[in-house]
Amino acid sequence: IADLSKVWVLVEVYENDLPFVMVGQTATINFPYENIKPFIGKVTYIYPEIEPTTRTLKIRVEVNNPGFKLKPDMYVNAI
């Protein structure tokens, strides 16, 4: 059993977009498949290694989860 009132969203960022991402900045989390209002989160960690096959880097965004709309292993879009 876990507390899902605050969750981590792992975002994959393309290598050429990395100069625009910093710890502390905000990110908007959108739901592509449901009519749910976007959530705002904060970048809290930038992982140190690029995935060689996709040329992406993982970014951790912490998001408050009112109504528990975000569930483990969901797919969302981040801006």
C-alpha positions in Angstrom: 0.0 0.0 0.0 1.4 3.4 -1.0 0.4 7.0 -0.5 -0.5 8.3 -4.0 -1.3 11.8 -2.9 2.1 12.9 -4.4 3.6 10.9 -7.3 6.7 10.9 -9.5 6.2 11.2 -13.2 9.1 9.8 -15.2 9.4 11.8 -18.4 11.7 10.9 -21.3 13.2 14.0 -22.9 15.0 13.9 -26.3 18.7 14.6 -26.2 18.3 17.8 -28.3 15.8 19.2 -25.8 18.0 18.8 -22.7 19.4 22.3 -22.7 15.9 23.5 -22.0 15.3 21.4 -18.9 16.5 22.3 -15.4 15.8 21.1 -11.8 13.2 23.3 -10.2 11.3 24.3 -13.3 7.6 23.4 -13.7 6.1 20.9 -16.0 2.5 20.4 -17.2 1.2 16.9 -17.1 -1.6 16.2 -19.7 -3.8 13.2 -20.0 -4.1 12.3 -23.7 -7.0 9.8 -23.3 -9.3 11.4 -20.7 -10.8 14.8 -20.2 -8.9 15.6 -17.0 -7.6 19.0 -16.2 -3.7 19.1 -16.5 -1.6 18.9 -13.4 1.4 21.1 -12.7 4.6 19.4 -11.3 8.2 20.3 -10.5 11.3 18.8 -12.0 13.2 17.4 -9.0 15.8 15.2 -10.6 17.6 14.7 -14.0 18.9 11.2 -14.3 22.6 11.0 -15.4 22.6 8.6 -18.3 21.1 8.8 -21.8 19.3 5.8 -23.0 21.4 4.7 -26.0 18.6 3.2 -28.1 16.1 6.1 -27.9 18.6 8.9 -27.2 16.4 10.1 -24.3 17.1 11.1 -20.8 14.7 10.4 -17.9 13.5 13.4 -15.8 11.6 13.0 -12.5 8.7 15.4 -12.0 6.9 15.4 -8.7 3.2 16.1 -8.9 0.4 16.5 -6.3 -2.3 13.9 -7.2 -5.6 15.3 -6.1 -8.4 12.8 -6.6 -5.8 10.1 -7.2 -6.1 10.5 -11.0 -2.5 9.5 -11.6 -1.9 5.8 -11.2 1.3 3.7 -11.3 2.5 2.9 -14.9 0.1 5.3 -16.6 1.1 7.1 -19.8 0.8 10.9 -19.8 2.3 13.8 -21.8 4.5 16.4 -20.2 5.3 19.9 -21.4 
